């Protein structure tokens, strides 16, 4: 867990922060609380928090004075200031001096969570800490819910659907985050998707139940199951509006949200899901953060059913065996069937959906999209052009061809080999104080999420823990066998600050490196 210390002179506010945020859900733990800066310094020495969350105005030692003392002792410490509007400019100056971030009162708790996870490598650490069983449970739930939205394996026999929902009143909401043509790297967006998934679970409060999962394109789908019709019709989507605002202002990417019409039976959830996709078709053209409500749109009564499970399954099976010829046939057959050239209003959505199936497959396989399709890959520049549908079809097929060719060239890159190469790379580069998971993933040509999972499966520890293990073991060996200054040894194992190195060493072994030096003298 990432340890957080809360510092505020108001007990009611400390209680608010402690009780109204589900810290554990985000891999965070409030290890201690202080009522002023003086007490915070004492508690810091005892608990060694990773993050200090502090108010500015406090007795004895204010937040800025506290931050200055803590950063002098540990320059790598993460500090977030909580400030009132009247102190806003003061806080902004403090950030320039080395404080990581500031939050202005009043703020949404989700805004604070995002600020905490943006610090250093916190989001990676949280994802590494996720329980493997939780991931398995999520995948099992997704498989069940896919049967509703894709009508998978049920044909006309509705009784085959798993019994999940208690009530008969539904709204479906689909959140789409474009991985391409965004200012934020696709690798970072994939991490934040998991955070948004958790955040929605904690934010949504309705009279009824909810199910949140990902569809086959990686969109976040929420099925709201209301206990009565009135609750359904009065629902205002405030949580989703907050998600739009937070992702844009605090993280830096746009999301689009499609909302279905009212649905009165679980048997029709597939239709409701298609409505959200149809509503989202506008977002592919507008490219901005917006909520698209199907109920308020002027549309035809017929729903364009492009999202068939059979098609998705066939394409993915062909990707698995790198059968591009079959994929090309499937794409042309499907586009001929739905006559996308006669549905220009939804043509962009259809093309991007086909690409999203490909993106999801690549991500699942641990591939970086830029490596497979090229750093200059910007599909919207082609798909939004006023050119013939045949050119756009061929462009999509060419993307699939590149992917299958890449798969064939890298067919021997197994998970064990990836983990082993990561281990070798770390043992060679641990002396670099800036060594990160991003460096390793770039070297091995796999995305960070896949790399973390493969490494933990193979070595039963996270990459961050293994880097620390290498540094600590090498440091101990040098201290015991070499007559060198501690600052030099710290530098040789990847630490620029000897004081911080000593604290990390004590945290790892339970005693200070100076104790080994003293023992060797006698």
BELCORLIN-V396705 format. One record per residue. N is the residue number from 1. RES is the residue in three letters. SS is DSSP state (H for helix, E for strand, C for the rest). PHI is phi as a letter, one per 40 degrees, with the letter a starting at -180 (NA if undefined). D_CENTER is the distance of its C-alpha to the mean C-alpha in Angstrom with 1 decimal. Layout:
n=N res=RES ss=SS phi=PHI d_center=D_CENTER
n=N res=RES ss=SS phi=PHI d_center=D_CENTER
This chain:
n=1 res=UNK ss=C phi=NA d_center=17.2
n=2 res=UNK ss=E phi=c d_center=16.6
n=3 res=UNK ss=E phi=c d_center=20.0
n=4 res=UNK ss=E phi=b d_center=20.5
n=5 res=UNK ss=E phi=b d_center=24.0
n=6 res=UNK ss=E phi=b d_center=24.9
n=7 res=UNK ss=E phi=b d_center=28.0
n=8 res=UNK ss=C phi=a d_center=29.9
n=9 res=UNK ss=C phi=c d_center=33.6
n=10 res=UNK ss=C phi=b d_center=33.1
n=11 res=UNK ss=H phi=d d_center=32.8
n=12 res=UNK ss=H phi=c d_center=31.7
n=13 res=UNK ss=H phi=c d_center=28.7
n=14 res=UNK ss=H phi=c d_center=27.7
n=15 res=UNK ss=H phi=c d_center=28.0
n=16 res=UNK ss=H phi=d d_center=25.9
n=17 res=UNK ss=H phi=c d_center=23.0
n=18 res=UNK ss=H phi=c d_center=23.5
n=19 res=UNK ss=H phi=c d_center=24.0
n=20 res=UNK ss=C phi=c d_center=22.0
n=21 res=UNK ss=C phi=b d_center=18.5
n=22 res=UNK ss=C phi=c d_center=17.2
n=23 res=UNK ss=H phi=d d_center=16.4
n=24 res=UNK ss=H phi=c d_center=16.1
n=25 res=UNK ss=H phi=c d_center=13.4
n=26 res=UNK ss=H phi=b d_center=11.1
n=27 res=UNK ss=C phi=g d_center=13.0
n=28 res=UNK ss=E phi=b d_center=15.4
n=29 res=UNK ss=E phi=a d_center=19.2
n=30 res=UNK ss=E phi=c d_center=21.9
n=31 res=UNK ss=E phi=c d_center=24.5
n=32 res=UNK ss=E phi=a d_center=27.2
n=33 res=UNK ss=E phi=b d_center=28.4
n=34 res=UNK ss=E phi=b d_center=31.1
n=35 res=UNK ss=C phi=c d_center=33.4
n=36 res=UNK ss=C phi=a d_center=34.2
n=37 res=UNK ss=H phi=c d_center=33.5
n=38 res=UNK ss=H phi=c d_center=36.4
n=39 res=UNK ss=H phi=c d_center=35.1
n=40 res=UNK ss=H phi=c d_center=31.5
n=41 res=UNK ss=H phi=c d_center=33.1
n=42 res=UNK ss=H phi=c d_center=34.8
n=43 res=UNK ss=H phi=c d_center=31.7
n=44 res=UNK ss=H phi=c d_center=29.6
n=45 res=UNK ss=H phi=c d_center=32.1
n=46 res=UNK ss=H phi=c d_center=31.9
n=47 res=UNK ss=H phi=c d_center=28.2
n=48 res=UNK ss=C phi=f d_center=26.7
n=49 res=UNK ss=C phi=c d_center=23.4
n=50 res=UNK ss=C phi=c d_center=20.4
n=51 res=UNK ss=E phi=b d_center=20.0
n=52 res=UNK ss=E phi=b d_center=22.8
n=53 res=UNK ss=E phi=b d_center=22.4
n=54 res=UNK ss=E phi=b d_center=25.9
n=55 res=UNK ss=E phi=c d_center=28.1
n=56 res=UNK ss=C phi=c d_center=30.4
n=57 res=UNK ss=C phi=c d_center=33.7
n=58 res=UNK ss=C phi=a d_center=35.0
n=59 res=UNK ss=C phi=c d_center=38.4
n=60 res=UNK ss=C phi=g d_center=39.6
n=61 res=UNK ss=C phi=a d_center=36.6
n=62 res=UNK ss=C phi=c d_center=34.3
n=63 res=UNK ss=H phi=c d_center=30.6
n=64 res=UNK ss=H phi=c d_center=31.3
n=65 res=UNK ss=H phi=c d_center=34.0
n=66 res=UNK ss=H phi=c d_center=31.8
n=67 res=UNK ss=H phi=c d_center=29.0
n=68 res=UNK ss=H phi=c d_center=31.6
n=69 res=UNK ss=H phi=c d_center=33.1
n=70 res=UNK ss=H phi=c d_center=29.8
n=71 res=UNK ss=H phi=c d_center=28.7
n=72 res=UNK ss=H phi=c d_center=32.1
n=73 res=UNK ss=H phi=c d_center=31.7
n=74 res=UNK ss=C phi=a d_center=28.2
n=75 res=UNK ss=C phi=c d_center=26.9
n=76 res=UNK ss=C phi=c d_center=23.5
n=77 res=UNK ss=C phi=c d_center=23.0
n=78 res=UNK ss=E phi=c d_center=20.3
n=79 res=UNK ss=E phi=b d_center=22.0
n=80 res=UNK ss=E phi=b d_center=21.0
n=81 res=UNK ss=E phi=c d_center=24.0
n=82 res=UNK ss=E phi=b d_center=24.5
n=83 res=UNK ss=E phi=b d_center=27.2
n=84 res=UNK ss=C phi=c d_center=29.4
n=85 res=UNK ss=H phi=d d_center=30.2
n=86 res=UNK ss=H phi=c d_center=33.4
n=87 res=UNK ss=H phi=b d_center=31.8
n=88 res=UNK ss=H phi=d d_center=29.2
n=89 res=UNK ss=H phi=c d_center=30.9
n=90 res=UNK ss=H phi=c d_center=31.7
n=91 res=UNK ss=H phi=c d_center=28.1
n=92 res=UNK ss=H phi=c d_center=27.1
n=93 res=UNK ss=H phi=c d_center=29.8
n=94 res=UNK ss=H phi=c d_center=28.6
n=95 res=UNK ss=H phi=c d_center=25.1
n=96 res=UNK ss=H phi=c d_center=27.1
n=97 res=UNK ss=C phi=c d_center=28.8
n=98 res=UNK ss=C phi=h d_center=25.8
n=99 res=UNK ss=C phi=c d_center=24.1
n=100 res=UNK ss=C phi=c d_center=20.3
n=101 res=UNK ss=E phi=a d_center=19.8
n=102 res=UNK ss=E phi=a d_center=21.6
n=103 res=UNK ss=E phi=b d_center=21.2
n=104 res=UNK ss=E phi=c d_center=24.1
n=105 res=UNK ss=C phi=c d_center=25.7
n=106 res=UNK ss=C phi=c d_center=25.4
n=107 res=UNK ss=C phi=b d_center=21.6
n=108 res=UNK ss=C phi=c d_center=19.2
n=109 res=UNK ss=H phi=c d_center=17.6
n=110 res=UNK ss=H phi=c d_center=14.1
n=111 res=UNK ss=H phi=c d_center=15.0
n=112 res=UNK ss=H phi=c d_center=15.8
n=113 res=UNK ss=H phi=d d_center=12.7
n=114 res=UNK ss=H phi=c d_center=10.6
n=115 res=UNK ss=H phi=c d_center=13.5
n=116 res=UNK ss=H phi=c d_center=13.5
n=117 res=UNK ss=H phi=c d_center=9.9
n=118 res=UNK ss=H phi=c d_center=10.8
n=119 res=UNK ss=C phi=c d_center=13.8
n=120 res=UNK ss=C phi=f d_center=14.5
n=121 res=UNK ss=C phi=b d_center=12.4
n=122 res=UNK ss=H phi=c d_center=11.2
n=123 res=UNK ss=H phi=c d_center=7.5
n=124 res=UNK ss=H phi=c d_center=8.7
n=125 res=UNK ss=H phi=c d_center=11.5
n=126 res=UNK ss=H phi=c d_center=9.8
n=127 res=UNK ss=H phi=c d_center=8.0
n=128 res=UNK ss=H phi=c d_center=11.6
n=129 res=UNK ss=H phi=c d_center=13.2
n=130 res=UNK ss=C phi=c d_center=12.0
n=131 res=UNK ss=C phi=c d_center=15.3
n=132 res=UNK ss=H phi=d d_center=16.1
n=133 res=UNK ss=H phi=c d_center=18.2
n=134 res=UNK ss=H phi=d d_center=15.4
n=135 res=UNK ss=H phi=c d_center=13.7
n=136 res=UNK ss=H phi=c d_center=17.2
n=137 res=UNK ss=H phi=c d_center=17.9
n=138 res=UNK ss=H phi=c d_center=15.0
n=139 res=UNK ss=H phi=c d_center=16.2
n=140 res=UNK ss=H phi=c d_center=19.7
n=141 res=UNK ss=H phi=c d_center=19.0
n=142 res=UNK ss=H phi=d d_center=17.5
n=143 res=UNK ss=H phi=d d_center=20.7
n=144 res=UNK ss=H phi=c d_center=22.8
n=145 res=UNK ss=H phi=c d_center=21.3
n=146 res=UNK ss=H phi=d d_center=21.5
n=147 res=UNK ss=H phi=c d_center=25.2
n=148 res=UNK ss=H phi=c d_center=25.4
n=149 res=UNK ss=H phi=c d_center=23.5
n=150 res=UNK ss=H phi=b d_center=24.9
n=151 res=UNK ss=C phi=f d_center=28.1
n=152 res=UNK ss=C phi=c d_center=27.5
n=153 res=UNK ss=C phi=g d_center=30.7
n=154 res=UNK ss=C phi=b d_center=32.4
n=155 res=UNK ss=C phi=f d_center=34.6
n=156 res=UNK ss=C phi=b d_center=36.9
n=157 res=UNK ss=C phi=c d_center=36.8
n=158 res=UNK ss=H phi=c d_center=34.6
n=159 res=UNK ss=H phi=c d_center=35.6
n=160 res=UNK ss=H phi=c d_center=33.3
n=161 res=UNK ss=C phi=c d_center=30.2
n=162 res=UNK ss=C phi=c d_center=28.7
n=163 res=UNK ss=C phi=c d_center=29.7
n=164 res=UNK ss=C phi=b d_center=26.5
n=165 res=UNK ss=C phi=c d_center=27.5
n=166 res=UNK ss=C phi=c d_center=30.3
n=167 res=UNK ss=C phi=b d_center=31.2
n=168 res=UNK ss=C phi=b d_center=32.2
n=169 res=UNK ss=E phi=b d_center=30.4
n=170 res=UNK ss=E phi=b d_center=27.0
n=171 res=UNK ss=E phi=b d_center=24.7
n=172 res=UNK ss=E phi=b d_center=21.8
n=173 res=UNK ss=E phi=b d_center=18.9
n=174 res=UNK ss=E phi=b d_center=16.6
n=175 res=UNK ss=E phi=b d_center=13.7
n=176 res=UNK ss=E phi=b d_center=13.5
n=177 res=UNK ss=C phi=b d_center=11.2
n=178 res=UNK ss=C phi=c d_center=13.3
n=179 res=UNK ss=C phi=c d_center=12.0
n=180 res=UNK ss=C phi=b d_center=15.4
n=181 res=UNK ss=C phi=f d_center=17.6
n=182 res=UNK ss=C phi=b d_center=15.1
n=183 res=UNK ss=C phi=c d_center=15.5
n=184 res=UNK ss=C phi=c d_center=11.9
n=185 res=UNK ss=C phi=c d_center=11.5
n=186 res=UNK ss=H phi=d d_center=10.1
n=187 res=UNK ss=H phi=c d_center=8.6
n=188 res=UNK ss=H phi=c d_center=6.6
n=189 res=UNK ss=H phi=c d_center=5.8
n=190 res=UNK ss=H phi=c d_center=4.7
n=191 res=UNK ss=H phi=c d_center=2.1
n=192 res=UNK ss=H phi=c d_center=2.4
n=193 res=UNK ss=H phi=d d_center=3.8
n=194 res=UNK ss=H phi=c d_center=4.0
n=195 res=UNK ss=H phi=c d_center=4.9
n=196 res=UNK ss=H phi=c d_center=7.0
n=197 res=UNK ss=H phi=d d_center=8.3
n=198 res=UNK ss=H phi=c d_center=9.6
n=199 res=UNK ss=H phi=c d_center=10.7
n=200 res=UNK ss=H phi=c d_center=12.7
n=201 res=UNK ss=H phi=d d_center=14.3
n=202 res=UNK ss=H phi=c d_center=15.6
n=203 res=UNK ss=H phi=c d_center=16.6
n=204 res=UNK ss=C phi=c d_center=18.6
n=205 res=UNK ss=C phi=b d_center=22.2
n=206 res=UNK ss=C phi=b d_center=24.7
n=207 res=UNK ss=C phi=c d_center=28.1
n=208 res=UNK ss=E phi=i d_center=27.0
n=209 res=UNK ss=E phi=b d_center=23.9
n=210 res=UNK ss=E phi=a d_center=20.6
n=211 res=UNK ss=E phi=b d_center=18.5
n=212 res=UNK ss=E phi=b d_center=14.9
n=213 res=UNK ss=E phi=a d_center=13.8
n=214 res=UNK ss=E phi=b d_center=12.7
n=215 res=UNK ss=C phi=c d_center=15.6
n=216 res=UNK ss=C phi=c d_center=16.7
n=217 res=UNK ss=C phi=c d_center=15.3
n=218 res=UNK ss=C phi=g d_center=11.7
n=219 res=UNK ss=C phi=c d_center=12.4
n=220 res=UNK ss=E phi=c d_center=11.6
n=221 res=UNK ss=E phi=b d_center=15.2
n=222 res=UNK ss=E phi=b d_center=16.9
n=223 res=UNK ss=E phi=b d_center=20.5
n=224 res=UNK ss=E phi=c d_center=22.4
n=225 res=UNK ss=E phi=b d_center=25.6
n=226 res=UNK ss=E phi=c d_center=28.1
n=227 res=UNK ss=C phi=c d_center=31.1
n=228 res=UNK ss=C phi=a d_center=33.4
n=229 res=UNK ss=H phi=c d_center=34.0
n=230 res=UNK ss=H phi=c d_center=34.3
n=231 res=UNK ss=H phi=c d_center=30.9
n=232 res=UNK ss=H phi=c d_center=29.4
n=233 res=UNK ss=H phi=c d_center=31.4
n=234 res=UNK ss=H phi=c d_center=30.7
n=235 res=UNK ss=C phi=c d_center=26.9
n=236 res=UNK ss=C phi=b d_center=25.7
n=237 res=UNK ss=C phi=g d_center=21.9
n=238 res=UNK ss=H phi=c d_center=21.5
n=239 res=UNK ss=H phi=c d_center=18.0
n=240 res=UNK ss=H phi=c d_center=16.8
n=241 res=UNK ss=H phi=c d_center=18.7
n=242 res=UNK ss=H phi=c d_center=16.9
n=243 res=UNK ss=H phi=c d_center=13.4
n=244 res=UNK ss=H phi=d d_center=15.0
n=245 res=UNK ss=H phi=c d_center=16.5
n=246 res=UNK ss=H phi=c d_center=13.7
n=247 res=UNK ss=H phi=c d_center=11.3
n=248 res=UNK ss=H phi=c d_center=14.5
n=249 res=UNK ss=H phi=c d_center=16.1
n=250 res=UNK ss=H phi=c d_center=13.6
n=251 res=UNK ss=H phi=b d_center=10.8
n=252 res=UNK ss=C phi=h d_center=13.0
n=253 res=UNK ss=C phi=b d_center=12.2
n=254 res=UNK ss=C phi=c d_center=14.1
n=255 res=UNK ss=C phi=b d_center=13.4
n=256 res=UNK ss=E phi=b d_center=16.4
n=257 res=UNK ss=E phi=b d_center=17.3
n=258 res=UNK ss=E phi=b d_center=20.2
n=259 res=UNK ss=E phi=b d_center=22.3
n=260 res=UNK ss=C phi=c d_center=25.0
n=261 res=UNK ss=C phi=c d_center=28.6
n=262 res=UNK ss=C phi=c d_center=29.9
n=263 res=UNK ss=E phi=b d_center=30.0
n=264 res=UNK ss=C phi=b d_center=32.7
n=265 res=UNK ss=C phi=a d_center=32.2
n=266 res=UNK ss=H phi=c d_center=29.5
n=267 res=UNK ss=H phi=c d_center=31.5
n=268 res=UNK ss=H phi=b d_center=30.5
n=269 res=UNK ss=H phi=c d_center=26.7
n=270 res=UNK ss=H phi=c d_center=26.5
n=271 res=UNK ss=H phi=c d_center=28.4
n=272 res=UNK ss=H phi=c d_center=26.2
n=273 res=UNK ss=H phi=c d_center=23.1
n=274 res=UNK ss=H phi=c d_center=25.0
n=275 res=UNK ss=H phi=c d_center=25.9
n=276 res=UNK ss=H phi=c d_center=22.3
n=277 res=UNK ss=H phi=c d_center=22.0
n=278 res=UNK ss=H phi=c d_center=25.3
n=279 res=UNK ss=H phi=c d_center=24.4
n=280 res=UNK ss=H phi=c d_center=21.3
n=281 res=UNK ss=H phi=d d_center=23.8
n=282 res=UNK ss=H phi=c d_center=24.7
n=283 res=UNK ss=H phi=c d_center=21.3
n=284 res=UNK ss=H phi=c d_center=21.7
n=285 res=UNK ss=H phi=c d_center=24.9
n=286 res=UNK ss=H phi=c d_center=24.0
n=287 res=UNK ss=C phi=f d_center=20.7
n=288 res=UNK ss=C phi=a d_center=19.7
n=289 res=UNK ss=C phi=c d_center=18.0
n=290 res=UNK ss=E phi=a d_center=20.2
n=291 res=UNK ss=E phi=b d_center=20.8
n=292 res=UNK ss=E phi=b d_center=23.1
n=293 res=UNK ss=E phi=b d_center=25.3
n=294 res=UNK ss=H phi=d d_center=27.3
n=295 res=UNK ss=H phi=c d_center=30.1
n=296 res=UNK ss=H phi=b d_center=30.8
n=297 res=UNK ss=C phi=c d_center=30.9
n=298 res=UNK ss=C phi=c d_center=34.1
n=299 res=UNK ss=C phi=b d_center=33.6
n=300 res=UNK ss=C phi=c d_center=35.9
n=301 res=UNK ss=C phi=c d_center=36.2
n=302 res=UNK ss=C phi=c d_center=35.2
n=303 res=UNK ss=C phi=c d_center=31.6
n=304 res=UNK ss=C phi=c d_center=30.7
n=305 res=UNK ss=C phi=c d_center=29.5
n=306 res=UNK ss=C phi=c d_center=27.8
n=307 res=UNK ss=C phi=c d_center=25.0
n=308 res=UNK ss=C phi=c d_center=27.1
n=309 res=UNK ss=H phi=c d_center=25.8
n=310 res=UNK ss=H phi=d d_center=28.6
n=311 res=UNK ss=H phi=c d_center=27.6
n=312 res=UNK ss=H phi=d d_center=23.9
n=313 res=UNK ss=H phi=c d_center=25.2
n=314 res=UNK ss=H phi=c d_center=28.0
n=315 res=UNK ss=H phi=c d_center=25.8
n=316 res=UNK ss=H phi=c d_center=23.4
n=317 res=UNK ss=H phi=c d_center=26.5
n=318 res=UNK ss=H phi=c d_center=27.9
n=319 res=UNK ss=H phi=c d_center=24.9
n=320 res=UNK ss=H phi=d d_center=25.1
n=321 res=UNK ss=C phi=b d_center=28.7
n=322 res=UNK ss=C phi=f d_center=28.3
n=323 res=UNK ss=C phi=c d_center=30.9
n=324 res=UNK ss=H phi=c d_center=30.6
n=325 res=UNK ss=H phi=d d_center=34.0
n=326 res=UNK ss=H phi=c d_center=33.1
n=327 res=UNK ss=H phi=c d_center=29.8
n=328 res=UNK ss=H phi=d d_center=31.9
n=329 res=UNK ss=H phi=c d_center=34.4
n=330 res=UNK ss=H phi=c d_center=31.8
n=331 res=UNK ss=H phi=c d_center=30.2
n=332 res=UNK ss=H phi=c d_center=33.7
n=333 res=UNK ss=H phi=c d_center=35.0
n=334 res=UNK ss=H phi=c d_center=32.2
n=335 res=UNK ss=H phi=c d_center=32.5
n=336 res=UNK ss=H phi=c d_center=36.2
n=337 res=UNK ss=H phi=c d_center=36.0
n=338 res=UNK ss=H phi=c d_center=34.1
n=339 res=UNK ss=C phi=f d_center=35.9
n=340 res=UNK ss=H phi=c d_center=33.0
n=341 res=UNK ss=H phi=c d_center=35.6
n=342 res=UNK ss=H phi=c d_center=37.2
n=343 res=UNK ss=C phi=b d_center=33.9
n=344 res=UNK ss=H phi=c d_center=33.0
n=345 res=UNK ss=H phi=c d_center=31.2
n=346 res=UNK ss=H phi=b d_center=28.5
n=347 res=UNK ss=H phi=d d_center=29.0
n=348 res=UNK ss=H phi=c d_center=26.0
n=349 res=UNK ss=H phi=c d_center=23.7
n=350 res=UNK ss=H phi=c d_center=25.4
n=351 res=UNK ss=H phi=c d_center=25.0
n=352 res=UNK ss=H phi=c d_center=21.3
n=353 res=UNK ss=H phi=c d_center=20.8
n=354 res=UNK ss=H phi=c d_center=22.6
n=355 res=UNK ss=H phi=c d_center=20.4
n=356 res=UNK ss=H phi=c d_center=17.2
n=357 res=UNK ss=H phi=c d_center=18.7
n=358 res=UNK ss=H phi=c d_center=19.2
n=359 res=UNK ss=H phi=d d_center=15.7
n=360 res=UNK ss=H phi=c d_center=14.3
n=361 res=UNK ss=H phi=c d_center=17.0
n=362 res=UNK ss=H phi=c d_center=16.4
n=363 res=UNK ss=H phi=c d_center=12.7
n=364 res=UNK ss=H phi=c d_center=14.1
n=365 res=UNK ss=C phi=c d_center=16.8
n=366 res=UNK ss=C phi=g d_center=14.8
n=367 res=UNK ss=C phi=c d_center=16.2
n=368 res=UNK ss=C phi=c d_center=15.2
n=369 res=UNK ss=H phi=d d_center=16.2
n=370 res=UNK ss=H phi=c d_center=18.2
n=371 res=UNK ss=H phi=c d_center=20.1
n=372 res=UNK ss=H phi=c d_center=21.1
n=373 res=UNK ss=H phi=b d_center=21.9
n=374 res=UNK ss=C phi=g d_center=22.6
n=375 res=UNK ss=C phi=c d_center=21.3
n=376 res=UNK ss=C phi=c d_center=23.4
n=377 res=UNK ss=C phi=c d_center=21.9
n=378 res=UNK ss=C phi=b d_center=21.9
n=379 res=UNK ss=C phi=c d_center=22.7
n=380 res=UNK ss=H phi=c d_center=23.3
n=381 res=UNK ss=H phi=c d_center=26.2
n=382 res=UNK ss=H phi=c d_center=28.0
n=383 res=UNK ss=H phi=c d_center=27.0
n=384 res=UNK ss=C phi=c d_center=27.9
n=385 res=UNK ss=C phi=c d_center=31.1
n=386 res=UNK ss=C phi=c d_center=34.4
n=387 res=UNK ss=C phi=b d_center=35.3
n=388 res=UNK ss=C phi=c d_center=36.4
n=389 res=UNK ss=H phi=c d_center=34.3
n=390 res=UNK ss=H phi=c d_center=35.6
n=391 res=UNK ss=H phi=c d_center=34.0
n=392 res=UNK ss=H phi=c d_center=30.6
n=393 res=UNK ss=H phi=d d_center=31.1
n=394 res=UNK ss=H phi=c d_center=32.1
n=395 res=UNK ss=H phi=c d_center=29.1
n=396 res=UNK ss=H phi=c d_center=26.7
n=397 res=UNK ss=H phi=c d_center=28.9
n=398 res=UNK ss=H phi=c d_center=28.9
n=399 res=UNK ss=H phi=c d_center=25.1
n=400 res=UNK ss=H phi=c d_center=25.4
n=401 res=UNK ss=H phi=c d_center=28.3
n=402 res=UNK ss=H phi=c d_center=26.4
n=403 res=UNK ss=H phi=c d_center=23.7
n=404 res=UNK ss=H phi=c d_center=26.5
n=405 res=UNK ss=H phi=c d_center=28.4
n=406 res=UNK ss=H phi=c d_center=25.5
n=407 res=UNK ss=H phi=d d_center=25.0
n=408 res=UNK ss=H phi=c d_center=28.8
n=409 res=UNK ss=H phi=c d_center=28.9
n=410 res=UNK ss=C phi=b d_center=26.1
n=411 res=UNK ss=C phi=c d_center=27.2
n=412 res=UNK ss=C phi=c d_center=28.1
n=413 res=UNK ss=C phi=c d_center=24.8
n=414 res=UNK ss=C phi=c d_center=24.3
n=415 res=UNK ss=H phi=c d_center=21.8
n=416 res=UNK ss=H phi=c d_center=24.5
n=417 res=UNK ss=H phi=c d_center=25.4
n=418 res=UNK ss=H phi=c d_center=21.9
n=419 res=UNK ss=H phi=c d_center=21.7
n=420 res=UNK ss=H phi=c d_center=25.2
n=421 res=UNK ss=H phi=c d_center=24.8
n=422 res=UNK ss=H phi=c d_center=21.9
n=423 res=UNK ss=H phi=c d_center=24.3
n=424 res=UNK ss=H phi=c d_center=27.0
n=425 res=UNK ss=H phi=c d_center=25.0
n=426 res=UNK ss=H phi=c d_center=24.1
n=427 res=UNK ss=H phi=c d_center=27.7
n=428 res=UNK ss=H phi=c d_center=28.9
n=429 res=UNK ss=H phi=b d_center=26.6
n=430 res=UNK ss=C phi=c d_center=26.0
n=431 res=UNK ss=C phi=c d_center=28.5
n=432 res=UNK ss=C phi=c d_center=26.2
n=433 res=UNK ss=C phi=c d_center=24.9
n=434 res=UNK ss=C phi=c d_center=22.0
n=435 res=UNK ss=C phi=d d_center=20.9
n=436 res=UNK ss=C phi=b d_center=17.2
n=437 res=UNK ss=H phi=c d_center=14.9
n=438 res=UNK ss=H phi=c d_center=14.5
n=439 res=UNK ss=H phi=c d_center=18.4
n=440 res=UNK ss=H phi=c d_center=18.7
n=441 res=UNK ss=H phi=c d_center=16.3
n=442 res=UNK ss=H phi=c d_center=18.3
n=443 res=UNK ss=H phi=c d_center=21.5
n=444 res=UNK ss=H phi=c d_center=20.8
n=445 res=UNK ss=C phi=g d_center=19.4
n=446 res=UNK ss=C phi=b d_center=16.4
n=447 res=UNK ss=C phi=c d_center=12.7
n=448 res=UNK ss=H phi=c d_center=11.1
n=449 res=UNK ss=H phi=c d_center=9.3
n=450 res=UNK ss=H phi=c d_center=12.8
n=451 res=UNK ss=H phi=c d_center=14.7
n=452 res=UNK ss=H phi=c d_center=13.4
n=453 res=UNK ss=H phi=c d_center=14.3
n=454 res=UNK ss=H phi=c d_center=17.6
n=455 res=UNK ss=H phi=c d_center=18.6
n=456 res=UNK ss=H phi=c d_center=18.2
n=457 res=UNK ss=H phi=c d_center=20.0
n=458 res=UNK ss=H phi=c d_center=22.8
n=459 res=UNK ss=H phi=b d_center=23.3
n=460 res=UNK ss=C phi=f d_center=22.1
n=461 res=UNK ss=C phi=a d_center=20.3
n=462 res=UNK ss=C phi=c d_center=17.2
n=463 res=UNK ss=H phi=c d_center=17.5
n=464 res=UNK ss=H phi=d d_center=17.6
n=465 res=UNK ss=H phi=c d_center=20.3
n=466 res=UNK ss=H phi=c d_center=22.2
n=467 res=UNK ss=H phi=c d_center=22.3
n=468 res=UNK ss=H phi=c d_center=23.7
n=469 res=UNK ss=H phi=d d_center=26.1
n=470 res=UNK ss=H phi=d d_center=27.5
n=471 res=UNK ss=H phi=c d_center=28.1
n=472 res=UNK ss=H phi=c d_center=29.7
n=473 res=UNK ss=H phi=c d_center=31.9
n=474 res=UNK ss=H phi=c d_center=33.1
n=475 res=UNK ss=H phi=c d_center=33.8
n=476 res=UNK ss=H phi=c d_center=35.8
n=477 res=UNK ss=H phi=c d_center=37.8
n=478 res=UNK ss=H phi=c d_center=38.7
n=479 res=UNK ss=H phi=c d_center=39.7
n=480 res=UNK ss=H phi=c d_center=41.9
n=481 res=UNK ss=H phi=b d_center=43.6
n=482 res=UNK ss=C phi=b d_center=43.6
n=483 res=UNK ss=C phi=c d_center=45.4
n=484 res=UNK ss=C phi=b d_center=42.9
n=485 res=UNK ss=C phi=c d_center=41.6
n=486 res=UNK ss=H phi=c d_center=38.4
n=487 res=UNK ss=H phi=c d_center=36.8
n=488 res=UNK ss=H phi=c d_center=37.6
n=489 res=UNK ss=H phi=c d_center=36.1
n=490 res=UNK ss=H phi=d d_center=32.9
n=491 res=UNK ss=H phi=c d_center=32.7
n=492 res=UNK ss=H phi=c d_center=33.4
n=493 res=UNK ss=C phi=b d_center=30.4
n=494 res=UNK ss=C phi=h d_center=27.8
n=495 res=UNK ss=C phi=b d_center=28.4
n=496 res=UNK ss=C phi=c d_center=29.9
n=497 res=UNK ss=C phi=b d_center=30.9
n=498 res=UNK ss=H phi=c d_center=33.4
n=499 res=UNK ss=H phi=c d_center=33.0
n=500 res=UNK ss=H phi=c d_center=29.2
n=501 res=UNK ss=H phi=d d_center=29.9
n=502 res=UNK ss=H phi=c d_center=32.5
n=503 res=UNK ss=H phi=c d_center=30.1
n=504 res=UNK ss=H phi=c d_center=27.6
n=505 res=UNK ss=H phi=c d_center=30.6
n=506 res=UNK ss=H phi=c d_center=31.8
n=507 res=UNK ss=H phi=c d_center=28.5
n=508 res=UNK ss=H phi=c d_center=28.5
n=509 res=UNK ss=H phi=b d_center=32.3
n=510 res=UNK ss=C phi=g d_center=33.5
n=511 res=UNK ss=C phi=a d_center=36.0
n=512 res=UNK ss=C phi=c d_center=36.3
n=513 res=UNK ss=H phi=c d_center=37.2
n=514 res=UNK ss=H phi=c d_center=40.3
n=515 res=UNK ss=H phi=c d_center=41.6
n=516 res=UNK ss=H phi=c d_center=41.7
n=517 res=UNK ss=H phi=c d_center=43.6
n=518 res=UNK ss=H phi=c d_center=46.1
n=519 res=UNK ss=H phi=c d_center=46.7
n=520 res=UNK ss=H phi=c d_center=47.4
n=521 res=UNK ss=H phi=c d_center=50.1
n=522 res=UNK ss=C phi=b d_center=52.1
